[in-house]
């Protein structure tokens, strides 16, 4: 199976996304409502959208917050959606598409240049799917074009495997599971009703209301991962969502887009991990724990049940409460509050 390192391609994986490009910058400007800072660049063509760090001369990216603006001066992109006050941050050779909401421009461009591949009309196994020996398929299983299923894997009734999905050997996929835009390792268990590779949650404001941001990444489950019943692992927005080797996920767990989970982690039921969180190896989450977006949880950390994490958690520490903090601090504060409440009750 393919490793889980950061992808170096500038385009979404063609197994999962159809290429609709190229398109001229003039056409993109008309589609998005952007203004070309230099009209002479209108005939330039781009074939794909990209994030800033994966850009190439034939891709278009966007820059909004300070982090991306700082990276913009070194981008290799052929064009970039930016606000008017950031045009000068772009290097020579990168055409500026100027608009008030660069992320909206990116979303509209992504929808124009890339189309997700879905199961459409197939019944049973598509002729181009590759099924190795000793694979067991339950009644009603659908396997899309170009999908691969490894030897000894068992797939339960009414499960749908999308186009291009690769599933390793000796896996157990239960009934009514959907898997799309995903690469699955060996000995992976996915229990009934789980959803792997659905679009992550992302929207931006448009002139007529909210606009979905196309999710162009993948979901990668490495060897030995278990995903519980009715749990969801969203595909990445552009990079991948990755579940590390031998990580075990309970029922009713939500993993957001771009999350990267290390090896041998455990998450109890109702845990929710927001987008772009990085989790180290051997991390443990109690039931109903939640983690806010773009945080880091260090190796061996423990998050107690119902904790709400809104800051980075150092390696090896145990945090609890809301907002989550080191466990001894939380317990001292909880005990103090209980004593104060008792005193007030006694004086009433």
ZALUMRO-147901 format. One record per residue: x, y, z of N, C-alpha, C, O, CB in turn. Coordinates in steps of 0.1 Angstrom, whole numbers, plus 2048, in hexadecimal, padded with zeros to 3 digits. Glycine has a CB too. Example, Ala and Ser with C-alpha at 12.3 -4.5 7.8 and 13.67 -1.06 7.14 Angstrom:
BEGIN
8847C784E87B7D384E8847DF84E88E7DF8558717D385A8807EA8478897F584788180084F88680B85088D7FA839
This chain:
BEGIN
8087F480080080080080980D80081480C8047F780080C8038177FB80B8247FA80D82A80880482981180382E7F281882F80B81B83581881384181B80C84781282A83881981584682780D85182C81585E82C81086883380784E83982085F82682786C82682087781E81787481783586A82182588382081F88E81982088C80A82B88980582589B81D81588E80381588C7F481D8987EE81E8A37F280788C7EF8248947E282B89E7DB8248A27CE8288AB7C88398997D881989B7CA81289E7BE80B8AC7C08088B07CB8088947BB80A8B37B58038C07B67F48BF7B27ED8C87B480A8CA7AD7F18B37AD7E38B17AA7DC8A67B37E389E7B87E28AC79B7CF8A77B47C889D7BB7CA88F7B57CD88E7A97B98A07BC7C98857BC7CC8777B87C28747AC7B68747AE7CA86D7C37C78707A07BE86E7957B68617967AC86078F7C686D7887B98597A07B084D7A27A38517A879984A7A67B78437AB7A385D7AE7978617B579186E7B07858717B379A8637C47988757A87938827A37968837947A188178F79A88E7AA78C88778C78D88977E79289777B78E8A178177F88777779C8987727A28A476E7998AB7647978A57597B08A27687958B776678D8BF75D7948CB75778E8D274F7808C47647A18CC75A7A88D77557AE8D47477AC8C97427B48DB75E7B68DE7417B98EA7477AF8F57447A58F373D7C78EF7417B190174B7A890C7497B19197497BB91975079D90C7547AD9237427B592F7427B293874E7A79367547B29377357BB9407527B994975D7AD95375A7A69577647C69517617AB95774E7A095F74B79395874E78A95F7537A096473C79294C74A78694474D78494275C77994376178693674778F94076478E93F77278A94C77878194C78279B93A77978F95777378B96477877C96677677596C77F79396F77277796376B76996476876095B77175695F77576696175976594F77375E94677B75D94A78A75294979076493877B76895078F76995279D7659617A17639647AD77694F7A276596A79776497879A77197F79E77098A7A275A97A7A577C97879C78997E79F78D9887947889877887939747A179799079779D99A78D7AB99678C7B399479579B9A87927B099577F7BE99277C7C699F77F7C39A97787C098D76E7D099E7887D89AA78A7DF9AE77D7E29BA77B7E29A77957E39A47757EA9A77687E19A075D7E299475C7F89A27687DA9A87557D19A374B7D999A7417D399173B7CA9AE7447E699C73F7ED9957357EF9867397F397E7317FB99B7337EC9837467ED97474A7E096D7477E096174B7F19747597D69737417C996C7407CA9607377C195773A7C097673A7D395F72E7D39537257DB94772C7DB93C7267DA9567187E194A7377E893F73E7DF9347427D49377477F094574A7E39287417DA91C7457DF9167527EB9157547DA9127397D691175A7D99097657D18FC7647C68FC75F7D69107737D78F17697D08E47687CB8DF7757C38D57757DA8DA7627CE8E57807CA8E078D7CB8EB7987D28F57967D38D47917C48E97A37C68F17AF7D18EA7B77D48DE7B57B98F37B77D78F17C07E18EB7C97E18F47D67DD8FF7D67EF8EB7C27E78EE7E07EA8F57EC7F78FC7E97FF8F97E07EB8EC7F97FB9067F280690E7EF8139067EF81C9087E68089197FA8148FC7F88218F47F88228EA7ED82D8E57EB8228EE8068178E77E68188DD7DC8168E37CE8138DC7C480E8D27DE8188F07CC8148F77C081F8F47B582A8F27B88139057C281A8F57A98238F479D81E8FF7938149067958228E679682690178882490C77F81690B77881191577382F90C7758108FF7788038FE7717F88FB77B7EE8F67788048F27677FA9007877EF8FF7917EB90D7977F39177957F38F679D7E090E79D7DB91A7A37D99177B27D390D7B57CE92079C7DD9207BB7DC91F7C97D592B7CF7D09337C77EA91D7D07D592D7DC7CF9387E27D793C7EF7DE9337F47C09367E67D69487F37DD94D7FF7D49568067CE9608017EA9547FB7D19538137C895B81B7CF9608287D396B82A7BC95481F7D29568327D795A83F7E695D83E7EC95B8337D494F8497EB9628497F996684980395B84580D95E83E7FD96C85780094F84980994484680A94283781694083280493784D7FF94283080094082280694C81B80D94B8117F293D81C80395882080996481A81896381B81F96781180397182081D95F82682C95E82783295381E83D95581982F95A83682A94981B82F93E81282E94380383493E7FA82793281482594D8018219507F382D9557EB82E9537DF81795B7F383795C7F28429617EA84B9567E48539597DC84A9697F484A94A7E985293F7E484A9357DC84F92A7D88599387EF83D9377D983592E7D383992C7C483E9357BE8269327D383791F7BF83A91C7B182D91C7A982D91979D84190F7B08229207AF8159207A881592A79C81C93479C80A9237B280D92679280C92F78780293A78980394478380792777B7F99387937F09437977EB9417A57EC9367AB7E394278D7E694B7AB7E294B7B97D79557BB7D89607B77EE94E7C27CD9507C27C29597C77C79607D37CB9597DD7B59507CA7C696D7D37CB9757DE7C29817E07BA9857D77D99797DD7C29877EC7BC9947EE7C599F7E87D099D7E57B99977FD7BF9AB7E67C69B67DF7D29BA7E67DC9BF7E07BC9C17DD7D29B97F47DD9BE7FB7E99B47FC7F39B68027D99C180A7E79A87F57F299E7F67F899B7E88009927E77EC9917FB7F49A27DE7F99A07D08089A17D080E9997C97F39AA7C780E9AA7D781C9AC7D68249A17DD8309A07DB8209BA7DD81D9997E582498D7EB8279827E282F97A7E581B9887F78219827D68239777CD8309797C58339857C28179767C383696E7C18439707B98409737AB8349717A684B9637BA84A9787A484897A79584596D78F84C96379185598078F83B96D78683896177F82B95A78582695177E84395777F82795E79081A95979681096479481096F79A81C9567A580696178C7FB96A7897F296C7957EE96279B7F396677C7EE9787977E597B7A37D697B79E7D39837957E99887A97CE9737A47BF9747A27BA97A7AF7B99747B97B99657A07B69877AD7B398F7B97A498E7BC79B9917B47B799E7B77A098B7C979398B7CD79298C7DC79C9897E378B97E7C87879907E27859927F07869857F878B9858037789987F378297A7F278396D7F878B9637F078595C7E87759677FB7989627F27A09597EA79C94A7EB79D9427E27AF95B7ED7989477F77949397F97879357F178692A7EC79193680877E93F7EF77393D7E677893A7D87739317D17699497E77819427D47879407C678D9327C578A92C7BB79194B7C379492E7CF79A9207CF78F9167CE79090D7C67A391E7DB7849177D677A90D7D677390C7C87709017C376F9117E17709187C276A9187B57739127AA76F90B7A17659267B17809157AB78A9107A278B9017A378C8FA7997979177A378B8FC7B078D8EE7B27818E67AC7838DC7A678E8EB7C17758EC7AE7698E57A87698E57997648DC79275C8EC7AD76F8EF7937708F078477B8E677F7798E17747748FE7807868E47867918DD7817918CE7857988C677F79E8E37867898CA78F78A8BC79477C8B77987748BE79E7938BB7A07798AB79476C8A579776E89879E77588F7987648A378A7688957AA76A8897B176487D7A875A87F7A27638897BE76B8727A97668667A375D85E7AD76285B7B877185D79D75185B7A97478547B27438477AB74484679F73C85D7B673D83E7B37368337AD72A8377A672183D7AD7338287B872883579A71C83979271782E78A71C82C77F72084678A70C82878F70681E78670B81078770580778270682277971780E78E71C80078E7147F779770E7FB7A072B8017947137EB79270D7E079A7177D579C71C7D07927007DB79471B7D27A97257C87AB7337CE7A97357D97AC7237BC7A273C7C57A374A7C97A274C7CE7947487C878A7537BD7A47527DA7937547E078675F7D877E7687D278575A7EF78775E7D77717677CE7697767D276B77E7CA7697637CF75B7787DF76E7867E376F78C7E277D7987E57807887F176B7837DE7877887DC7957917CF79578F7C678E77C7DA79E79B7D079E7A57C57A07A27BE7AD7A57C47B87B37C979E79D7B27AD79A7AA7B97A379E7BA7A37957B178B7A67B97AB79D7C47B47927C57AD7867CA7A17867CD7C07957CF7B477A7CB7AE76E7CF7A976E7DE7AF7767E67B87627CD7A07667E179B7637EE7947707F47937718007A675F7F778F7797EC7877847F17797807F27737797E87897907E77727837FD76477F7FF75C78C7FE75E79680576277880C75178C7F67497977F473A7947F873578A7F374979C7E573579B80172779980571D79E7FB7217A47F17247A081271079A7FD70679F7F37057AE7F27057B57FC6F87997F67037B37E67017C17E470E7CA7E570D7D67E46F87C67EF7197C47E57267CB7E57287D27D77267CB7CD7327C27E972C7DE7D772F7E67CB73E7EA7CC7427F07D67267F27C97457E77C17537EB7C17567F37B47537ED7A975D7DE7C275B7FF7B575B8087AA7678067A07707FD7A375C8167AF76880D79677280C78B78080E79178281779976F81678078980578D79780679179A80379F7A68057A379B81478E7907FF7A77937FC7B579B7EF7B679B7E77AD7867FB7BD7A27ED7C27AA7E27C47A77DC7D27A67E37DB7BA7E57C37A67CF7D27A37C87DF7AD7BD7E17AE7B47D87947C37E07B47BC7EC7BF7B27EE7BA7A57F37AE7A47F77C97B87F77C279B7F17BF78D7F57BA78C8037C079280C7CB7847F27B07838057AB7808127A278A81879E7888247B677D81A79F79581279779F81778879B81678479580C7997AD81078079F82177279B82176A7A982176D7B182976F79282D7607AA8197587B681874A7B281A7447AA81375A7BD80A7437B98247367B682872B7BB81E72E7C38157337BB83671F7B78217137BA8187117C98177137D18207077B481E70E7CD80A70A7DB8077157E58097127F180A6FE7DF80F7217E180A72C7EB80B7307F07FD72F7E97F37397E48127347FD7FD7378037F07458087F074980F7F972E80F7ED74D8037E775B8067E675D80F7D975980B7CE7657FA7E576181C7DB7618257D076C8237C677581B7C87638337D576B82A7BA7768297B078482C7B57868357BD7738327A478D8247B179B8267B47A08227C27AC8237C579E8347B279681E7CB79A81B7D87A380E7D87A18057D178D8187E17AD80E7E17B68037E27B57FD7F17B78057FA7C58067DF7B17F17F27B07EA7FF7B97DF7FF7BA7D77F67A17E58017C17DE80A7CB7D480C7C67C680E7BA7C380C7D57D78167CF7BD8137CC7AF8157C77AC8247CA7B382D7D87A78127BE7A28257BA79D8327B27A883A7B37A88467C579883A7AB7B08337A37BB8397957B583C7907AC8357A27C783178E7BB8457807B88487787C58477797CE85077F7B285776F7C583D7677D183B7587CC83D7547C38367687D782C7527D28477457CD84B73A7D284273D7D88377417D185972D7D08457227D383D7207E283C7227EA8467157CC84171B7E78317167F582F7217FF83271E80A83870A7F883972D7FC82F73880683073980D8227378078187457FE83473E81982274182081675082481775482A82173882C81375782280C76582580C76882C7FE7668267F476F81980E76D8387FF77083F7F277C8487F478084C8007648487EE78484B7E978F8547EA79984F7F579F8577FC78B8627ED79B8427F57A383D8017AC8327FD7AA82B7F379983780B7B78318047C18268037C181F8117C482581B7CF82B7FF7BF8128117BD80A81D7C87FF81D7CA7F88147AF80381D7CF7FE8297DA7F582A7D57E682C7C97E382A7E37F98357DE7DE8317DB7D08347D57CF8427D87D784B7E87C78327CD7C48447C87C18517C07CC8587C07CD8647D37BC85A7B97D48507B17DF8557A37DA85779E7D284F7B17EB84B79D7DE86278F7DA8657877E786578A7F186C78E7D387377C7E785E7727F285D7657ED86075F7E48587737F984F75F7F186B7527EB86F7467F28697477FC8627517ED87E73A7EC86B72E7EF86472B7FE86472C80586E7227E886972780485872281185872D81C85872A82885771981486373A81885874482285874582984A74282384075281C85C74A83684A74B83E83E75984283D75E84A84574184A83E76083D83376E84083177084982476C84481A77783483177685482577985C81A76E86681576F86B80A77C85380F76486881D75A87281976088081A76B88282074D87182275A88A81475F89781476089D82275789C82A7568A080B76B8A382576D8AA8317648B783275F8BB82877B8AE8347638BD83E75B8C88407638D583D76C8D88447558C984E75E8DC8337658E982F75C8F18267578EC81C7728E682875A8FE82A75290782275891582475E91882D74390682775491D81A75892B81A74D93481574492F80E76592D81174D94081974294981574294D80774D95180274295581E73794C8007369517F272B95C7F172595F7FB7329457E97299627E672096D7E47119697E77099717EA7219737D770E95C7E57019577E770094D7F36F69467F56FC9507DB70A94E7FC70A94580871693C80871F93E8006FD93C80871693281172292A81272492180671A91C80072092181F73191F8037359167F873E90B7FD74790E80573C91E7ED73B8FE7FA7438F37FE7518F47F87528F87EC73D8E67FB75C8F27FF7698F17FA76C8E37F676C8DA7FE7748F680476E8E07E97718D37E477C8CC7EC7878D27EF7758D27D577A8C07F07848B87F878B8AF7EF7868A57EA77D8B08047988B17EC79F8AB7E17AA8A17E67B389D7DE7A58B57D87AA89E7F37B48957F87AF8877F97A58837F37B989A8067B687F8017B38718037B286D8117B587581A7BD8687FC7AD8618147AD85B8217B684F8217B484681879F8578277C084E82A7C984382A7C883C8377CB8428427D88488277C582F8377C58278437D081D8427D08148397B781F8457DA81E84A7E681584A7E38078507D88058557F281C8517ED7FE84F7EB7F18537E57EF8617EA7F786A7F87E98517DC7E68637D77E38717CE7ED8777CA7EB8837E37E18797C97F78707C08008767B27FA8777AE7F286F7BF80D86D7AB7FE88279D7FA88479580788579881088C79B7F189178A80787D78081287D77380C88276E80387C77F81986F76D81288D76180D89375581088B7558188817608128A174A80A88F73D80C88873881A88873982189273280388E73381F87C72E82C87B73883787E73484288172282D88374483487D74F83F87E75284487074F83E86675C83988475785187075A85886376985C86376E86286D75186486176F85985877D85E85677C86684977C86083E78885385577C87384977B87C83E78887C83679387B83B77788A84278787D82879387F82079888D82279189682778F87D8117A588F81E7AB89C8207A58A781779F8A480C7B989B81D7A78B381A7A38BF8127AC8BF8067A78C27FB7A48CC81A7B98BD8077C38BC7FC7CD8B28007D08A87F87C98C97F97D38B380C7DC8A98117D489D8157C789D8147E58AE81D7DA89381B7D388681F7CF88682E7D688C8367DB87A81C7C48808317C187B83E7C786E8407C58658387B187B8417CF86C84B7D686084D7D485A85B7D58618657E586384B7D184D85B7D08458687DC83C8687DD8338607C283E8697E483D8737F18368747EE8278777E482387C7F983C87E7F981F8757F88118777F380D8857F781388F80680B8757EA8038857E57FD8917DD80689A7DA8038A67F07F78997D88128957D081B89C7C281589D7BD8108937D08298967BB8168A87AE8108AB7A481B8AE7A58228B87AF8068B679981B8A678F8258A778281F8AB77E8158A578D82D89A77B8248B576F81E8BA7638228B17658298A776C8238C975781E8B574B8228AD7488318AF74C8378B973F81A8B27428378A573D8458A674884F8A97478588B17328468B075384E8A175E8578A275F85F89575D85A88B76C8508A576286C89776387588B77287A88977788089375A88188C77887787E78587B87B78488586F78088186478F86F87778889287178689C86779189C85C79A89485D7868A986D7908A48527998A48477A78A984B7A98B18547948AD83C7B18A38447BF8A68467C48A28547D08A58577C18B58457BD89A85C7C28968697CC88B8667CB88385D7B68908717D788B86E7E288186D7E387B87B7E88818847EF8878687DF86E87C7E08668887EB85D8887EE85687E7D285F88B7F385C8937FF8538937FB8458957F084189380885889E80583D89880482E89A7FE82B8A88018338B28118278987F78208A97F381B8B67EB8258BF7ED8258CB7FF8168BE7E382D8B97DA8368C07CD82F8C37C98268BB7D88438B97C68338CD7B882E8D07AF83A8D27B38448D87B88258DC7A38398CD7998448CE78B83D8D27868358CA79784C8C27868408DE77983B8E276E8428DC77084C8D577883B8F276283C8DD7568418D67538508D87568558E374A8398DA74E8568CE74A8648CE75686E8CE75487A8CF7418678D97628698CC76D8728CB76C8798BD7678748B377B86A8CB7708868BE76F88E8B177C8968AF78089D8B87638988B27838948A478F89A8A178D8A48957898A088A79A89089D78F8B189878D8BB88E7988BB8837A28B488578C8C98947958C287879E8C286D7AC8C68707AF8CF8787998CA8627B68C08697C48C48697CB8C28777D58C98797C68D28657C68B987F7CC8B688C7D78AB8897D58A28817C28B18967E28AC8907ED8A288F7EE89B89C7EF8A28A77FB8A988B7ED88E89C7ED8868A87F987D8A87FB87689E7E087E8AA80187C8B280D8748B380A8658B57FE8618B48168788BD81485D8B781284F8B980E84C8C78118538D18208478B78058418C980283D8D67F98468DE7F98458EA80E83A8DE7F184F8D87E98588DF7DB8518E27D68498DA7E68658D67D68548ED7C984E8F27BE8598F47C18638FB7CB8468FF7B28568EF7A78608F179C8588F879784E8F37A38658E379785E90378B85990977F85D90177F8658F878A85E9177738579057678598FE7638688FE76486F90875C85190475D86D8F375887A8F17638858F375F8908F574D87C8FC76F8818F177A88C8F17798938E377588D8D97888858F377D8A08E477D8A88D77898B08D678F8B48E07708B18D778E8B28CA79A8B98C77978C48BD7928C18B27A68B08C379A8D08C07988DB8B67A28DA8AB7AC8D38AC79A8E98BD7A08E18A07A88E08947B68E58957B98EE89D7A18E78887BE8E088C7CC8E588A7D58E38977DE8EB8997CC8F38867D28DA8A07DA8D88AC7E38CC8AA7E28C48A17D08D68B87EC8CB8B47F58BF8B57F48B88C27F48BF8CD8048C48B27F28AB8C27F28A38CE7FE89A8CE8008928C57E589B8CF80789B8D78148958D78138868DA8098818DF81D89B8E181E87F8D781F8718D981C86D8E78208738F182D86C8D58148628E881185C8F68088658FE80686190A81D85A8FD8028708F97F98789017EC8709047E88678FC7F68858FA7E587490E7D886E9127CE8799147D088391B7D986591F7C287890D7B888290E7AC87B9157A78719107B48879007A788092079D87A92878F87B92178D88391879C87F93678687392677887392077288192277488892C76F86992876B88591776489291776D89E9177688A991975A89292277A89D9167838A89167828B090977F8AA8FE7928A49187848BD90A7838C68FE7918CC8FC7948D69037788D08FF7988C88F27A68CC8F07A68D88E77A18D78DB7AF8C18EA7AB8E48EB7AC8F08E37BA8F58E27BC9008DD7A28FA8E87C48EE8E87D28F28E77DA8E58E47D58DA8E67D78F88F47E68E78DF7EF8DB8DD7F28D48EA7F38DA8F47FC8E08D77F28C78E97F58BE8F58038B98F48068B28EA7EA8B38F680C8BB8FD8198B68FD81A8A78FD8108A09038228BC9088248A18F88268928F982588D90782B89391083388E8F281F88290981F87B91681688092081587A92B82C87A91B80F88B91E8078919287F988C9287F488891D8078A09277F288D9337E48899347DC8969377DE89D9407E187F93F7D289992E7CA8A592F7BB8A19307B789792B7CC8AE9237B48AA9387A68A893979E8B593B7A48BF93D7A389E9457918B493B7898C093E7868C893178B8C592678F8C894877F8D393377C8DC92977E8EB92E7778EE93776E8DA9227868F39287908EE91E79A8E592479E8E792F7978FB91779F8DB91C7A88D19217B58D79267BA8E19207AB8C69177BA8D29317C78D69377CD8CA93E7C68C09407C58E29417D98CB9437DF8C094A7D78BA9557D08C295C7ED8C494F7D68AD9567CC8A695E7CD8AA96D7C28AC9737CE89795D7D98AC9727DA8B09807D48BE9837CE8C198D7E88AF9857D78C79797D28D497A7C28D497A7BC8DB9827D78DD96F7BD8CC9707AE8CB96F7A88C597B79E8CA9807AB8C29637AE8BB9817A98B598D7A98BE9997A08BF9A17B08A89907B48C699B7B58D09A67AA8DA9A47A48DE9AE7C38D69A67A98DF99879E8EA9967908E49987888EB99E79F8EF98878E8D89947818D299677E8D09A57738D29AA7808C498F7888CB9AC7878C99BB7848D69C277C8D79CB7938C29C178C8E19BE78A8EE9C477B8F39C27758F89CB7948F89BE7768F29B67698F69B375F8EE9BB7558F49C07668F49A47618E19BD7588D99C57588DE9D474E8DF9DA75C8CA9C47648E19D97658E69E775D8F49E87568F69F27738E89EB75F8FC9DE75990A9DF7499089DE74290F9E575D9139D37458FF9D67368FC9D57318F79E27268FB9E77338F39CA7398EE9E97348E89F67348F3A0072A8F3A0973E8DD9FA73D8FCA0173D907A0B731910A0972B914A1374A90FA0A72E9139FD72291C9FA7169159FE70D91BA047229209EC7159089FC709900A00708900A0F6FD901A147098F29FA7138FEA167138FEA2470F90BA2B70990BA367208F9A29712916A2470F924A29701929A266FD933A2B71992DA256FA921A1D6ED926A196E2923A236D6926A206EA920A0B
